[in-house]
Amino acid sequence: MRTKPHALVVMSRSSFEAHFDPSRLERLAELVTLDAPCWTDGLDTPHARTRLARAEVLITSWGAPELTPARLAAAPRLKAVLHGAGSVRGLVGDEVWRRGIQVTSAADANAVPVAEYTLAAVIFAGKKAPFLAADERRAYGGWGSVTGYGDLSNFERTVGIVGFSRIGRRVVELLKVLGGTTCLVADPYADPEEVARAGARLVTLDDMLPQVHVLSVHAPELPETHHLIGAEQLRRLPDAATLINTARGSLVDSDALAAECASGRLFAIIDVTDPEPLPADSPLRHTARVMVTPHIAGSLGTEIGRLTDHVLDELSRWTSHQPLRSEITAEHWALGVGA
């Protein structure tokens, strides 16, 4: 009988409890050899170092400590890190690639609820629903009486997608449910044919901005994408356009966005902010033209089970010496994929 590889689950207690119900824990035990307990939230105690020394694969998620060179040196048998969440930023670094350790992420699975949230945000943006609900000063005179919010419609709208990422691609596909929607994509690394197959058209960001009714941000967080959407880009958006951000708060200039929304010209639906959480006195918290949600677009509750299943599927492939489907390479890392 083939010997099962040793595995160690490394994440916070709350993450472990969310990821592994009895059936998923049973499946994990069928694939690998686990010590008791199989889970730890730290790697620096003598007991954790003993277990780390045996580990050939780490199952990680939120709350896992960084795999520093010192910690990796204590794991001479480590061959793979399978991450049960989206970003591996803050978890892996150059030493992982130098060692040739394989890394995967559940970002594909985590993209599902983020894309669903974005679709809902686009639909609400079309009707300006959250902003109308928040505007307590307005007296309504019945159906069709709302003015000052632009065209309240989700038909024949133009939606701009900044970043043809896992999530951006899914959003393009989901937007097909809206009749007559024109979808534009801005991404300097995207293949025009792939974008077209997904149902959109590749354009430059400068060309996109004046055309869109909704602008949705899905680019990676890199030094060159800091304030990718700044004051100049916001000024180029049409009146009554809505910005949606489910990527990273640093991609948008928060002060410039607050100023445009406070002026009454633009609207925003943001699930990520810079800083996060927003200070209590942030202007973004105090205008009816901005809806802020507390970073809920990603996987929560039972959605985390989807991430666990993704990891267990990858683990099954890894133990069977099959190609991994969500591997993050050093080249991907340099482009912000998985970051």
C-alpha positions as CSV (number, residue, x, y, z in Angstrom):
1,M,0.0,0.0,0.0
2,R,1.3,3.4,-0.9
3,T,2.3,5.5,2.1
4,K,0.3,8.6,2.5
5,P,2.2,11.9,2.8
6,H,2.3,13.7,6.1
7,A,0.2,16.9,6.2
8,L,-0.2,19.7,8.6
9,V,-3.2,22.1,8.7
10,V,-2.0,25.6,9.5
11,M,-4.6,28.4,10.1
12,S,-6.5,30.1,12.9
13,R,-8.9,28.1,15.0
14,S,-11.9,30.0,13.5
15,S,-10.6,29.2,10.0
16,F,-10.2,25.6,10.8
17,E,-13.7,25.3,12.2
18,A,-15.1,27.0,9.2
19,H,-13.2,24.9,6.7
20,F,-13.5,21.4,8.1
21,D,-16.8,19.9,9.1
22,P,-16.7,16.2,9.9
23,S,-17.1,15.0,6.3
24,R,-14.4,17.3,4.9
25,L,-12.1,16.3,7.8
26,E,-12.7,12.7,7.0
27,R,-11.9,13.2,3.3
28,L,-8.6,15.0,4.3
29,A,-7.7,12.0,6.5
30,E,-8.2,9.7,3.6
31,L,-5.7,11.5,1.5
32,V,-2.9,12.2,3.9
33,T,-1.4,11.2,7.2
34,L,-2.4,13.5,10.1
35,D,-1.0,13.9,13.5
36,A,-3.3,14.5,16.4
37,P,-4.3,17.3,16.6
38,C,-4.0,17.9,12.8
39,W,-4.3,21.6,13.2
40,T,-2.0,24.4,14.5
41,D,-2.1,28.2,14.3
42,G,1.6,28.6,15.0
43,L,4.9,27.1,13.8
44,D,7.4,28.2,16.4
45,T,6.7,26.1,19.4
46,P,8.9,22.9,19.9
47,H,5.8,20.7,19.3
48,A,4.9,22.6,16.1
49,R,8.5,22.4,14.8
50,T,8.5,18.6,15.3
51,R,5.3,18.3,13.3
52,L,6.6,20.8,10.7
53,A,9.7,18.7,10.2
54,R,7.6,15.7,9.1
55,A,5.2,17.7,6.9
56,E,5.3,17.2,3.2
57,V,2.3,19.4,2.5
58,L,0.7,22.3,4.4
59,I,-3.0,23.1,4.2
60,T,-3.2,26.8,5.0
61,S,-5.8,29.5,5.2
62,W,-6.6,32.7,7.0
63,G,-4.4,33.1,10.1
64,A,-1.5,31.0,8.9
65,P,1.8,32.6,9.9
66,E,4.3,33.7,7.2
67,L,6.5,30.9,5.8
68,T,9.7,32.7,6.6
69,P,13.1,31.2,5.6
70,A,13.6,30.2,9.2
71,R,10.3,28.3,9.3
72,L,11.0,26.7,5.9
73,A,14.4,25.6,7.1
74,A,12.5,23.7,9.8
75,A,10.5,21.9,7.1
76,P,13.1,20.0,5.0
77,R,10.5,17.6,3.6
78,L,8.0,20.3,2.5
79,K,6.9,19.9,-1.1
80,A,3.6,21.8,-1.4
81,V,1.5,24.5,0.2
82,L,-2.2,24.4,-0.6
83,H,-3.9,27.6,0.4
84,G,-7.6,27.5,1.2
85,A,-8.2,31.2,0.7
86,G,-7.6,33.7,-2.1
87,S,-4.4,35.7,-1.7
88,V,-1.1,34.1,-0.6
89,R,0.4,37.6,0.1
90,G,1.9,37.5,3.5
91,L,2.2,33.7,3.5
92,V,4.9,32.8,0.9
93,G,7.9,34.5,-0.5
94,D,11.1,34.1,-2.6
95,E,12.4,31.2,-0.5
96,V,9.4,29.1,-1.4
97,W,10.1,29.5,-5.1
98,R,13.8,28.9,-4.6
99,R,13.0,25.6,-2.8
100,G,10.8,24.6,-5.6
101,I,7.8,24.1,-3.3
102,Q,4.5,24.0,-5.2
103,V,1.9,26.6,-4.1
104,T,-1.8,26.6,-5.0
105,S,-4.6,29.0,-4.0
106,A,-8.3,28.7,-3.8
107,A,-8.7,32.0,-5.5
108,D,-10.7,30.5,-8.3
109,A,-13.3,29.3,-5.8
110,N,-13.2,32.5,-3.9
111,A,-13.9,34.4,-7.1
112,V,-17.4,33.0,-7.3
113,P,-19.0,35.0,-4.5
114,V,-17.0,38.1,-5.3
115,A,-18.3,38.0,-8.9
116,E,-21.8,37.3,-7.6
117,Y,-21.6,40.3,-5.3
118,T,-20.3,42.4,-8.2
119,L,-23.2,41.4,-10.4
120,A,-25.7,42.4,-7.7
121,A,-23.8,45.7,-7.2
122,V,-24.0,46.4,-11.0
123,I,-27.8,45.7,-10.9
124,F,-28.3,47.9,-7.9
125,A,-26.1,50.6,-9.4
126,G,-28.3,50.6,-12.5
127,K,-31.4,51.4,-10.4
128,K,-29.4,53.5,-7.8
129,A,-31.2,51.4,-5.2
130,P,-28.8,51.7,-2.3
131,F,-28.4,55.5,-2.7
132,L,-32.1,56.1,-3.0
133,A,-32.6,54.0,0.1
134,A,-30.0,56.0,2.0
135,D,-31.2,59.4,1.0
136,E,-33.5,60.2,3.9
137,R,-34.0,63.9,2.8
138,R,-35.8,63.1,-0.5
139,A,-39.6,62.9,-0.5
140,Y,-40.9,60.6,-3.2
141,G,-44.0,61.2,-5.2
142,G,-44.6,57.7,-6.4
143,W,-43.5,55.6,-9.3
144,G,-41.4,57.4,-11.9
145,S,-40.9,60.5,-9.8
146,V,-37.2,60.1,-9.0
147,T,-34.9,62.7,-10.5
148,G,-31.2,63.6,-10.1
149,Y,-29.9,60.0,-10.1
150,G,-29.4,59.5,-13.8
151,D,-31.2,56.9,-15.9
152,L,-32.5,54.2,-13.6
153,S,-32.0,51.3,-15.9
154,N,-30.1,48.1,-16.4
155,F,-30.9,47.9,-20.2
156,E,-28.4,49.0,-22.8
157,R,-25.9,50.0,-20.2
158,T,-22.1,50.0,-20.6
159,V,-20.0,48.3,-17.9
160,G,-16.3,48.7,-17.6
161,I,-14.2,46.0,-16.0
162,V,-10.7,47.1,-14.9
163,G,-8.6,43.9,-14.8
164,F,-9.4,40.7,-16.6
165,S,-8.6,38.7,-13.5
166,R,-10.3,35.5,-12.3
167,I,-13.0,37.6,-10.9
168,G,-13.1,40.1,-13.7
169,R,-13.6,37.3,-16.2
170,R,-16.4,35.8,-14.2
171,V,-18.1,39.2,-13.9
172,V,-18.0,39.6,-17.7
173,E,-19.7,36.2,-18.1
174,L,-22.4,36.9,-15.4
175,L,-23.2,40.2,-17.0
176,K,-24.7,38.4,-20.0
177,V,-27.9,38.0,-17.9
178,L,-28.5,41.8,-18.4
179,G,-30.0,42.4,-21.8
180,G,-28.2,44.7,-24.1
181,T,-25.2,45.3,-21.8
182,T,-22.0,46.4,-23.5
183,C,-19.0,45.1,-21.5
184,L,-15.5,46.7,-21.9
185,V,-12.3,45.4,-20.4
186,A,-9.2,47.4,-19.6
187,D,-6.1,45.2,-18.9
188,P,-2.7,45.6,-20.5
189,Y,-2.0,41.9,-20.1
190,A,-5.2,40.5,-21.4
191,D,-5.6,38.6,-24.7
192,P,-8.2,40.4,-27.0
193,E,-9.4,37.1,-28.3
194,E,-10.0,35.7,-24.8
195,V,-11.8,38.8,-23.8
196,A,-14.0,38.6,-26.8
197,R,-14.8,34.9,-26.1
198,A,-15.9,35.9,-22.6
199,G,-18.3,38.5,-24.1
200,A,-16.4,41.8,-23.8
201,R,-14.2,44.1,-25.8
202,L,-10.6,45.0,-24.8
203,V,-9.9,48.8,-24.7
204,T,-7.5,51.1,-22.9
205,L,-8.5,52.5,-19.6
206,D,-8.4,56.0,-21.1
207,D,-10.9,55.0,-23.8
208,M,-13.1,53.1,-21.4
209,L,-13.7,55.8,-18.8
210,P,-15.9,58.3,-20.7
211,Q,-18.2,55.4,-22.0
212,V,-19.2,53.6,-18.9
213,H,-22.2,53.8,-16.7
214,V,-20.6,51.4,-14.2
215,L,-16.9,50.9,-13.5
216,S,-15.9,47.8,-11.6
217,V,-12.3,47.3,-10.4
218,H,-10.7,43.9,-10.4
219,A,-7.0,44.6,-10.8
220,P,-4.2,43.1,-8.6
221,E,-2.6,45.2,-5.9
222,L,0.9,46.1,-7.1
223,P,3.0,49.2,-6.8
224,E,2.1,50.3,-10.3
225,T,-1.7,49.9,-9.6
226,H,-1.7,52.1,-6.5
227,H,-4.4,54.7,-7.1
228,L,-5.0,53.3,-10.6
229,I,-8.3,55.1,-10.3
230,G,-7.4,58.5,-9.1
231,A,-8.8,62.0,-9.4
232,E,-8.0,62.3,-13.1
233,Q,-9.7,59.0,-13.9
234,L,-12.7,59.8,-11.8
235,R,-13.2,63.1,-13.5
236,R,-13.4,61.3,-16.9
237,L,-16.4,59.2,-15.8
238,P,-19.8,60.4,-17.0
239,D,-22.1,62.1,-14.6
240,A,-24.1,59.6,-12.5
241,A,-21.7,56.8,-13.2
242,T,-21.1,54.3,-10.3
243,L,-17.7,52.9,-9.2
244,I,-17.6,49.4,-7.7
245,N,-14.5,48.2,-5.9
246,T,-14.2,44.6,-4.7
247,A,-10.5,44.3,-5.3
248,R,-8.2,46.3,-3.0
249,G,-8.9,49.7,-1.5
250,S,-5.5,51.1,-2.5
251,L,-6.5,50.8,-6.2
252,V,-8.8,53.8,-5.8
253,D,-7.9,57.3,-4.4
254,S,-10.4,57.4,-1.5
255,D,-10.1,61.2,-1.1
256,A,-10.8,61.9,-4.7
257,L,-13.7,59.4,-4.8
258,A,-15.2,61.0,-1.7
259,A,-15.0,64.4,-3.3
260,E,-16.7,63.3,-6.5
261,C,-19.5,61.5,-4.6
262,A,-20.0,64.4,-2.2
263,S,-20.4,66.8,-5.1
264,G,-23.3,64.7,-6.3
265,R,-21.7,63.7,-9.6
266,L,-20.7,60.1,-9.0
267,F,-21.8,57.1,-6.9
268,A,-19.8,54.3,-5.4
269,I,-20.3,50.8,-4.0
270,I,-17.2,49.7,-2.2
271,D,-16.4,46.5,-0.3
272,V,-12.8,47.3,0.2
273,T,-11.2,50.5,1.5
274,D,-7.9,52.2,2.1
275,P,-7.4,52.2,5.0
276,E,-9.6,49.3,6.1
277,P,-11.7,49.7,8.1
278,L,-12.4,53.3,7.3
279,P,-12.0,55.8,10.1
280,A,-15.3,56.9,11.7
281,D,-14.9,60.4,10.3
282,S,-14.1,59.3,6.7
283,P,-16.2,61.2,4.2
284,L,-17.0,58.0,2.4
285,R,-19.0,57.0,5.5
286,H,-21.1,60.1,5.4
287,T,-22.6,60.5,1.9
288,A,-25.8,58.9,0.6
289,R,-24.1,58.4,-2.7
290,V,-21.7,55.8,-1.3
291,M,-22.5,52.3,-0.1
292,V,-19.7,50.8,2.0
293,T,-19.9,47.1,2.9
294,P,-17.4,45.5,5.4
295,H,-15.4,43.3,3.1
296,I,-18.1,40.7,2.7
297,A,-17.8,40.0,-1.1
298,G,-15.4,37.1,-0.6
299,S,-16.2,33.7,0.9
300,L,-18.1,33.7,4.2
301,G,-20.2,31.1,6.0
302,T,-21.0,28.0,4.0
303,E,-19.2,29.5,1.0
304,I,-16.0,28.6,2.8
305,G,-16.8,25.0,2.2
306,R,-16.3,25.6,-1.5
307,L,-12.8,26.7,-0.8
308,T,-12.1,23.6,1.3
309,D,-13.5,21.4,-1.5
310,H,-11.1,23.2,-3.9
311,V,-8.1,22.5,-1.7
312,L,-9.1,18.8,-1.2
313,D,-9.5,18.4,-4.9
314,E,-6.0,19.8,-5.4
315,L,-4.6,17.6,-2.6
316,S,-6.1,14.6,-4.4
317,R,-4.4,15.6,-7.6
318,W,-1.1,16.2,-5.8
319,T,-1.1,12.9,-3.9
320,S,-1.9,11.2,-7.3
321,H,1.0,13.0,-9.0
322,Q,-1.5,14.7,-11.4
323,P,-1.1,18.3,-12.7
324,L,-2.4,20.9,-10.2
325,R,-5.1,23.2,-11.6
326,S,-4.5,26.3,-9.5
327,E,-0.7,26.4,-9.1
328,I,0.9,29.8,-8.5
329,T,4.3,30.0,-10.0
330,A,7.1,32.6,-9.5
331,E,6.1,34.2,-12.8
332,H,2.4,34.5,-11.7
333,W,3.6,36.0,-8.5
334,A,5.5,38.7,-10.3
335,L,2.3,39.7,-12.1
336,G,0.3,39.8,-9.0
337,V,-1.6,36.6,-9.7
338,G,-2.4,35.0,-6.3
339,A,-1.3,38.2,-4.5
